[in-house]
Amino acid sequence: MQVAAPHYLLFSESCRTGNQSQWRFVLQSIDGADQLEAADDEPDAQGERLELLAVVRGLEALAQPSRVTLVTPSRYVNRGITC
């Protein structure tokens, strides 16, 4: 018997204000029962690197193989994943 992989929503974002650069993700089970949120400062990172860090850190937080639906405001990340 095969068990279906869990399904998660991964929300990612980044922001840069002045000298502060930060990535953030929210990883939420599809039923909304479980949620994990993390953020960190990346002083030397800019733009696309911040966007990618948010997604990578979110994927690294998964404990097992899972289905993931990515929700991101970044066209850069969206185009990179769908191409």
FENKARA-V802321 format. One line per field, one symbol per residue. ss: DSSP state (A for helix, B for strand, O for the rest). psi: psi as a letter, one per 30 degrees, with the letter a starting at -180 (. if undefined). burial: # if it has 9 or more other ideal C-beta (glycine too) atoms within 8 Angstrom, else .. A space follows every 10 residues. Layout:
ss = ???
psi = ???
burial = ???
This chain:
ss = OOOOOOBBBB BBBBBBBOOB BBBBBBBBBO OOOOBBBBBB BOOOOOAAAA AAAAAAAAAA OOOOOOBBBB BBOOAAAAAA AAO
psi = kkkkklklkj kkllljjbgk kklklkjklf fgekkkklll kiefllceee eeeeeeeeef fkflklkkjk jkfjeeeeee ef.
burial = .....##### ####.#.... ########## .......#.. .#..#..### #####.###. ##...#.### .#.#.###.. ...
